[in-house]
Amino acid sequence: MFKKIEIWILYLVLILVIISYIFFGAMVLREIKSDSKPIPIITPLSKAALFLSEIPKNIMKMTSLNSKYPHRNKKNENLNFSGFNGHGNEKDNYLLLSRYDGNEYKSVIELVNLKSFKILHTWKPEIENYLEKVDNIKDEKWEKFLELSEKKRLKIYHPLLQDNGSLIFQTYFSPLFKINKDSELEWVKSDVAYHHSTEEDSDGNIWICVGYYPYKIDKRYVGDEFGKYRDDGIRKLSPKGEILFDKSVSELLIENKMEYLLFGLGGWERDPIHLNDIEPVNFDGKYWKKGDLFLSLRNQSMIILYRPSTNEIIWKGAGEFFNQHDVDVLDDTRISIFDNNFKYTKNKRRGKVDRYNRIVIYDFENNQYSYHIDKSLKKEKVKSTRGGRSEILNNGNVLIEETHGGRLLYFNKDGSLRWSYLNRANNDFVYNLGWSRILYKDKDISQVRSFLNQGASE
């Protein structure tokens, strides 16, 4: 029935298969390396090899739950409540709730009274419509953004409330948008990709994380091919969107003799920094000056204090937190850090939260770290793998956003849970949040009340 095959033919086939595997692997490796120079015939082959090697991964993505239900997170779906649960705050303060709406499959922003949990106003940005007014959105740096837009996977990050109910926001490596209270576009900036935090300083200017392409850093370090390096930067904008300051974090590290953080890691790292928060310093103190910036470098598990006026790194802190997000100035001597406590270990190469997230306090006066309401975060199993925010209010109460888990938790000063919020949709699934913001300072309250007096409505 079957013909016998000469043994030498079998050996020859095996040798050819082994050689093919070696060649295929070399082509994939060549494409992954950022410093590979284009070579006729070889370069198209390496690109094809990389495409083929990624087919299994892409199939898994296409068939995953997150593909069917964008930004769904199963972590807290066993909790038996939806929306707000608990007792409202004693004083009038407000929440700018940024969330992915699992009913409408889009991001929405809601202004909520935290005393009554009543929704006072809702913004529903139509980002796809805004893009019609952008001329340069077809550049290669926007391919991923446009793909997410088409699949209704855009999630708004850290919206900033402005006068008259306007909002400034981005959707993670996207253009920067400003809309009015009716969700109509006021302006858009698409010269660079905007991402992560959006913070206002005491002068009313806006500090925001950006990503550059073409790269700001010398191409002898990183080449010039798109996607081979993440060149994060810090940018200062006026309320009208005018650029007042712009600086690559890679450049400022090199200029401050900290190049080793970028190119001394034991191998090439495409994303050695991963800037995820800029906290402006709004007053002079013993350890900083007004105009300084605290920068959160996630992939270094490091916070640095940077002085734009002199291009100096004044201080750096690391060792007590892992893959952190969000740094805040508390008073004259202390800062707080939302520690994801996310670690890469032998058995969890994709990373895992080590038990629970933490709030780390660093005191410059005595050079000591401590953990704030640690037992409360452990009890509530706060475990945001990515993202996450914490805000310690002037009265000692604390707001936590468990971004990847779709949950907000508000703790009293003594660590007791006052209320929580779960972003559950009608299908009973829980969807991620988008860096909500509590509005409790005098300036915030005045701004909200002025907006409400103009006739804001749900």
C-alpha positions as CSV (number, residue, x, y, z in Angstrom):
1,M,0.0,0.0,0.0
2,F,2.8,2.4,0.9
3,K,6.0,2.6,-1.0
4,K,9.3,2.3,0.9
5,I,11.3,5.5,1.1
6,E,15.1,5.4,0.9
7,I,16.6,6.3,4.3
8,W,18.9,8.9,2.7
9,I,15.8,10.7,1.4
10,L,14.3,10.8,4.9
11,Y,17.5,12.2,6.3
12,L,17.7,14.8,3.5
13,V,14.1,15.9,4.3
14,L,14.9,16.2,8.0
15,I,18.0,18.2,7.3
16,L,16.1,20.6,5.0
17,V,13.4,21.0,7.6
18,I,16.0,21.9,10.3
19,I,17.7,24.3,7.9
20,S,14.3,25.9,7.1
21,Y,13.5,26.3,10.8
22,I,16.9,28.0,11.4
23,F,16.4,30.3,8.4
24,F,12.8,31.1,9.5
25,G,14.0,31.9,13.1
26,A,16.8,34.1,11.7
27,M,14.4,36.0,9.6
28,V,12.0,36.6,12.5
29,L,14.9,37.6,14.8
30,R,16.2,40.0,12.1
31,E,12.8,41.7,11.8
32,I,12.5,42.1,15.6
33,K,15.9,43.7,15.9
34,S,15.7,47.5,15.5
35,D,19.1,48.0,13.9
36,S,18.6,45.7,10.9
37,K,19.4,47.5,7.7
38,P,17.1,47.0,4.6
39,I,18.5,44.4,2.2
40,P,16.8,43.6,-1.1
41,I,14.9,40.2,-1.1
42,I,16.0,39.5,2.5
43,T,13.9,42.3,4.1
44,P,10.6,41.3,2.5
45,L,11.3,37.7,3.5
46,S,11.9,38.7,7.2
47,K,8.7,40.7,7.2
48,A,6.8,37.8,5.9
49,A,8.4,35.5,8.4
50,L,7.4,37.8,11.3
51,F,3.8,38.0,9.9
52,L,3.5,34.2,9.8
53,S,5.0,33.8,13.3
54,E,2.4,36.1,14.8
55,I,-0.6,34.3,13.2
56,P,-1.3,32.1,16.3
57,K,-1.1,35.2,18.6
58,N,-3.5,37.2,16.4
59,I,-5.9,34.3,16.2
60,M,-6.0,34.1,20.0
61,K,-6.6,37.9,20.2
62,M,-9.5,37.6,17.7
63,T,-11.2,34.8,19.6
64,S,-10.6,36.2,23.1
65,L,-13.4,37.6,25.3
66,N,-11.8,41.0,25.2
67,S,-12.2,41.0,21.4
68,K,-15.9,40.3,21.7
69,Y,-16.4,42.6,24.7
70,P,-13.8,45.4,24.5
71,H,-12.3,46.5,27.9
72,R,-14.2,43.8,29.8
73,N,-12.5,42.7,33.0
74,K,-13.7,39.6,34.8
75,K,-11.8,40.3,38.1
76,N,-14.7,41.8,40.0
77,E,-17.7,40.2,38.2
78,N,-18.4,38.1,41.3
79,L,-19.2,41.2,43.4
80,N,-23.0,41.5,44.0
81,F,-23.6,45.1,43.2
82,S,-23.6,47.6,40.3
83,G,-23.0,51.3,40.2
84,F,-22.6,53.1,43.5
85,N,-22.8,51.2,46.7
86,G,-22.5,52.7,50.2
87,H,-22.9,56.1,51.8
88,G,-22.4,59.4,50.0
89,N,-19.8,61.9,51.1
90,E,-20.8,64.4,53.8
91,K,-19.7,67.5,51.8
92,D,-20.4,68.4,48.2
93,N,-17.6,67.2,46.1
94,Y,-17.8,65.7,42.6
95,L,-16.5,62.8,40.5
96,L,-15.5,63.1,36.8
97,L,-16.2,59.5,36.1
98,S,-14.4,58.2,33.0
99,R,-15.6,54.7,32.0
100,Y,-16.1,52.4,29.1
101,D,-19.8,51.9,28.6
102,G,-20.4,48.2,28.0
103,N,-24.0,48.9,26.8
104,E,-23.0,51.4,24.1
105,Y,-19.5,50.1,23.4
106,K,-17.9,53.5,23.8
107,S,-16.3,55.7,26.4
108,V,-18.5,58.2,28.3
109,I,-17.7,60.8,31.0
110,E,-20.1,61.6,33.7
111,L,-20.1,64.4,36.3
112,V,-21.4,62.8,39.6
113,N,-22.4,64.5,42.8
114,L,-20.7,62.3,45.5
115,K,-23.1,63.3,48.2
116,S,-26.2,62.0,46.4
117,F,-24.5,59.9,43.6
118,K,-26.6,61.7,41.1
119,I,-25.3,62.1,37.6
120,L,-25.4,65.8,36.8
121,H,-24.0,65.9,33.3
122,T,-22.9,63.4,30.6
123,W,-20.4,63.8,27.8
124,K,-20.5,61.2,24.9
125,P,-17.6,62.0,22.6
126,E,-18.1,61.0,18.9
127,I,-14.4,60.5,18.2
128,E,-14.9,59.0,14.8
129,N,-16.7,62.2,13.7
130,Y,-14.0,64.4,15.1
131,L,-11.4,62.6,13.0
132,E,-13.0,64.0,9.8
133,K,-11.5,67.4,10.8
134,V,-7.9,66.1,11.2
135,D,-5.7,66.3,8.1
136,N,-2.7,64.2,9.0
137,I,-4.4,61.3,10.7
138,K,-3.3,58.9,7.9
139,D,0.4,58.9,9.1
140,E,1.7,55.5,10.0
141,K,1.9,56.5,13.7
142,W,-1.9,56.5,13.8
143,E,-2.5,53.1,12.3
144,K,-3.1,51.4,15.7
145,F,-5.3,54.3,16.8
146,L,-7.5,54.1,13.7
147,E,-7.8,50.3,14.0
148,L,-9.1,50.6,17.6
149,S,-11.4,53.4,16.5
150,E,-13.0,51.1,13.8
151,K,-13.4,48.3,16.3
152,K,-15.0,50.6,18.9
153,R,-12.1,49.9,21.3
154,L,-11.1,53.5,22.1
155,K,-11.1,54.2,25.8
156,I,-10.8,57.8,27.1
157,Y,-8.1,58.5,29.6
158,H,-8.0,61.1,32.4
159,P,-10.4,63.8,31.1
160,L,-9.7,67.3,32.5
161,L,-12.6,69.6,33.2
162,Q,-12.3,73.1,32.0
163,D,-14.4,76.3,32.3
164,N,-17.9,76.2,30.8
165,G,-18.0,72.4,30.9
166,S,-15.4,71.7,28.2
167,L,-13.2,68.6,28.5
168,I,-9.6,67.8,27.4
169,F,-8.8,64.2,26.9
170,Q,-7.0,61.5,24.8
171,T,-7.6,57.8,24.2
172,Y,-4.0,56.5,24.8
173,F,-1.5,57.3,22.0
174,S,-4.1,59.3,20.2
175,P,-4.6,63.0,19.2
176,L,-5.6,65.3,22.0
177,F,-9.2,66.5,21.9
178,K,-11.1,69.4,23.5
179,I,-14.9,69.3,23.4
180,N,-17.6,71.6,24.8
181,K,-20.3,70.7,27.2
182,D,-22.4,69.3,24.3
183,S,-19.6,67.0,23.2
184,E,-18.9,69.2,20.2
185,L,-15.3,69.5,19.1
186,E,-13.5,72.7,19.9
187,W,-10.0,71.8,18.8
188,V,-7.7,68.8,18.2
189,K,-3.9,68.4,18.3
190,S,-2.4,65.5,16.2
191,D,1.2,66.5,15.8
192,V,2.3,63.9,18.4
193,A,0.6,61.0,20.1
194,Y,-0.8,61.9,23.6
195,H,-1.2,59.4,26.4
196,H,-1.7,58.6,30.1
197,S,-2.1,61.5,32.5
198,T,-3.4,65.1,32.0
199,E,-2.7,67.5,34.8
200,E,-3.3,71.2,35.3
201,D,-0.8,73.4,37.2
202,S,-1.5,76.4,39.4
203,D,-1.2,78.8,36.4
204,G,-3.9,76.9,34.4
205,N,-1.5,75.3,32.0
206,I,-1.7,71.6,31.1
207,W,1.0,69.0,31.5
208,I,0.5,65.8,29.4
209,C,2.5,62.7,28.4
210,V,3.4,62.5,24.7
211,G,5.1,60.0,22.3
212,Y,7.3,61.3,19.5
213,Y,7.7,60.1,16.0
214,P,10.0,61.0,14.3
215,Y,12.0,60.4,17.4
216,K,13.6,63.3,19.3
217,I,16.5,61.1,20.4
218,D,19.5,60.7,18.1
219,K,18.9,57.9,15.6
220,R,22.3,56.4,16.3
221,Y,20.8,55.2,19.5
222,V,17.3,54.0,18.3
223,G,17.3,54.1,14.5
224,D,14.4,55.9,12.7
225,E,11.9,53.1,12.0
226,F,8.5,53.6,13.4
227,G,7.6,51.3,16.4
228,K,11.1,50.3,17.2
229,Y,11.4,52.7,20.2
230,R,9.0,54.5,22.5
231,D,10.3,58.0,22.8
232,D,8.1,59.4,25.6
233,G,8.1,63.1,26.4
234,I,6.6,65.8,28.6
235,R,4.6,68.6,27.1
236,K,3.1,71.8,28.6
237,L,0.1,73.3,26.8
238,S,-1.9,76.5,27.3
239,P,-5.7,76.1,27.7
240,K,-5.9,77.0,24.0
241,G,-3.5,74.2,23.0
242,E,-0.4,76.3,22.4
243,I,2.9,74.4,23.1
244,L,4.8,76.1,26.0
245,F,7.4,73.4,26.8
246,D,8.4,70.1,25.1
247,K,11.1,67.6,26.1
248,S,11.9,64.0,25.4
249,V,12.4,62.0,28.6
250,S,15.1,60.0,26.9
251,E,17.0,63.2,26.1
252,L,16.7,64.6,29.6
253,L,18.0,61.3,31.1
254,I,21.0,61.3,28.7
255,E,21.7,65.0,29.5
256,N,21.6,64.2,33.2
257,K,24.1,61.3,32.9
258,M,21.4,58.7,33.4
259,E,21.9,57.1,29.9
260,Y,22.4,53.7,31.7
261,L,18.7,53.5,32.3
262,L,18.1,53.4,28.6
263,F,20.9,51.4,27.2
264,G,22.4,49.5,30.1
265,L,19.7,46.9,30.7
266,G,21.6,43.8,29.5
267,G,19.8,43.9,26.1
268,W,17.8,46.1,23.8
269,E,14.6,47.4,25.3
270,R,12.0,49.1,23.1
271,D,10.2,50.8,26.0
272,P,12.7,51.4,28.8
273,I,10.8,54.4,30.3
274,H,7.0,54.1,29.9
275,L,6.1,57.5,31.3
276,N,2.7,57.3,32.8
277,D,2.2,60.4,35.0
278,I,3.4,64.0,35.2
279,E,2.7,65.8,38.5
280,P,3.4,69.5,38.5
281,V,4.7,71.1,41.7
282,N,2.7,74.2,42.5
283,F,4.6,75.7,45.4
284,D,8.1,76.3,46.7
285,G,9.4,73.9,49.4
286,K,12.5,72.7,51.1
287,Y,12.9,69.9,48.6
288,W,11.5,71.4,45.4
289,K,10.5,74.6,43.6
290,K,7.3,75.7,42.0
291,G,7.4,74.6,38.4
292,D,9.3,71.3,39.1
293,L,7.7,68.1,37.9
294,F,7.5,64.6,39.4
295,L,7.6,62.0,36.6
296,S,6.5,58.4,37.0
297,L,8.7,56.0,34.9
298,R,6.8,52.7,35.1
299,N,9.3,50.4,33.4
300,Q,12.1,51.7,35.7
301,S,9.8,51.4,38.8
302,M,11.1,54.9,39.5
303,I,9.9,58.4,40.3
304,I,12.1,61.4,39.4
305,L,11.9,65.0,40.3
306,Y,12.8,67.1,37.3
307,R,13.3,70.9,37.0
308,P,12.4,72.1,33.5
309,S,13.9,75.6,34.1
310,T,17.4,74.2,34.5
311,N,17.0,70.8,32.8
312,E,18.1,69.0,36.0
313,I,17.0,65.8,37.7
314,I,16.9,66.9,41.4
315,W,16.0,63.5,42.9
316,K,15.1,59.9,42.0
317,G,13.4,57.3,44.1
318,A,13.1,53.5,43.5
319,G,13.1,50.2,45.3
320,E,9.9,50.3,47.3
321,F,7.3,50.1,44.5
322,F,6.9,48.1,41.2
323,N,5.4,49.3,37.9
324,Q,3.7,52.2,39.6
325,H,1.2,54.7,38.3
326,D,0.3,58.1,39.7
327,V,2.4,60.3,41.9
328,D,1.0,63.2,44.0
329,V,2.4,65.9,46.1
330,L,0.8,65.7,49.6
331,D,2.5,68.5,51.5
332,D,5.8,70.3,52.0
333,T,7.8,67.0,52.5
334,R,5.7,64.1,51.3
335,I,4.6,62.5,48.1
336,S,2.2,59.5,47.5
337,I,2.7,56.8,44.8
338,F,0.1,54.3,43.6
339,D,2.1,51.1,43.6
340,N,0.7,48.5,41.3
341,N,3.1,46.1,43.1
342,F,3.3,44.3,39.7
343,K,6.2,41.9,39.3
344,Y,7.7,39.6,36.7
345,T,8.7,36.3,38.1
346,K,9.8,32.9,36.8
347,N,6.3,31.4,37.0
348,K,4.5,34.5,35.8
349,R,6.5,35.9,32.9
350,R,3.6,38.1,31.8
351,G,3.6,39.6,35.3
352,K,1.3,39.5,38.2
353,V,0.2,41.7,41.1
354,D,2.0,40.6,44.3
355,R,-1.1,40.1,46.5
356,Y,-2.6,43.6,46.2
357,N,-1.9,47.2,45.1
358,R,-0.4,49.7,47.6
359,I,-0.2,53.4,48.4
360,V,3.4,54.3,49.1
361,I,4.2,57.5,51.0
362,Y,7.8,58.9,50.7
363,D,8.9,61.5,53.3
364,F,11.8,63.6,52.1
365,E,12.4,64.9,55.6
366,N,13.4,61.6,57.1
367,N,14.1,59.6,53.8
368,Q,11.6,56.9,54.7
369,Y,8.9,55.0,52.9
370,S,5.6,53.9,54.5
371,Y,2.3,52.3,53.3
372,H,-1.0,54.1,53.6
373,I,-4.3,52.2,54.6
374,D,-2.5,49.0,53.6
375,K,-4.8,46.7,55.5
376,S,-7.8,48.2,53.7
377,L,-6.4,47.6,50.2
378,K,-5.5,44.1,51.2
379,K,-9.0,43.4,52.6
380,E,-10.7,44.8,49.5
381,K,-8.4,42.9,47.2
382,V,-7.4,45.9,45.1
383,K,-5.4,44.4,42.2
384,S,-5.2,46.7,39.1
385,T,-2.6,45.1,36.9
386,R,-2.2,48.2,34.7
387,G,-3.3,51.8,35.3
388,G,-4.8,52.6,38.6
389,R,-5.0,55.9,40.5
390,S,-5.0,57.1,44.1
391,E,-5.9,60.4,45.7
392,I,-5.4,61.3,49.3
393,L,-7.7,64.2,50.1
394,N,-7.0,67.1,52.4
395,N,-9.3,65.5,55.1
396,G,-7.3,62.3,54.9
397,N,-10.0,60.3,53.0
398,V,-8.7,58.3,50.0
399,L,-10.1,57.5,46.5
400,I,-8.7,54.5,44.6
401,E,-9.4,53.7,41.0
402,E,-8.9,50.0,40.2
403,T,-8.8,50.7,36.5
404,H,-8.4,47.1,35.4
405,G,-11.3,45.8,37.4
406,G,-13.8,48.6,36.8
407,R,-14.0,49.6,40.4
408,L,-13.7,52.8,42.5
409,L,-13.2,52.7,46.3
410,Y,-13.6,55.6,48.7
411,F,-12.1,55.1,52.1
412,N,-12.5,57.2,55.3
413,K,-9.4,58.5,57.0
414,D,-9.4,55.5,59.3
415,G,-9.3,53.1,56.4
416,S,-13.0,52.0,56.6
417,L,-14.7,51.7,53.2
418,R,-17.4,54.4,52.7
419,W,-18.6,53.6,49.2
420,S,-17.5,51.8,46.1
421,Y,-18.5,51.9,42.4
422,L,-18.6,49.1,39.9
423,N,-18.8,49.7,36.1
424,R,-21.2,46.9,35.4
425,A,-23.2,46.8,32.1
426,N,-26.7,45.3,31.4
427,N,-25.1,42.0,30.3
428,D,-23.7,41.7,33.8
429,F,-20.1,42.1,32.6
430,V,-17.7,44.6,34.3
431,Y,-15.8,47.0,32.1
432,N,-12.6,49.0,32.7
433,L,-12.4,52.6,33.9
434,G,-10.4,55.4,32.3
435,W,-8.7,57.4,35.1
436,S,-11.5,59.2,36.8
437,R,-10.9,62.4,38.8
438,I,-12.3,63.5,42.1
439,L,-13.1,67.2,42.3
440,Y,-12.8,68.4,45.9
441,K,-10.5,71.5,46.0
442,D,-12.0,75.0,46.3
443,K,-11.0,75.8,42.7
444,D,-12.7,72.5,41.5
445,I,-15.9,73.1,43.4
446,S,-16.1,76.7,42.1
447,Q,-15.6,75.5,38.6
448,V,-18.2,72.8,38.8
449,R,-20.8,75.1,40.4
450,S,-20.3,77.7,37.8
451,F,-20.8,75.1,35.1
452,L,-24.0,73.8,36.8
453,N,-25.4,77.3,37.1
454,Q,-25.1,77.6,33.3
455,G,-27.7,74.8,33.0
456,A,-25.7,71.6,32.7
457,S,-28.0,68.6,32.4
458,E,-27.8,64.8,32.2
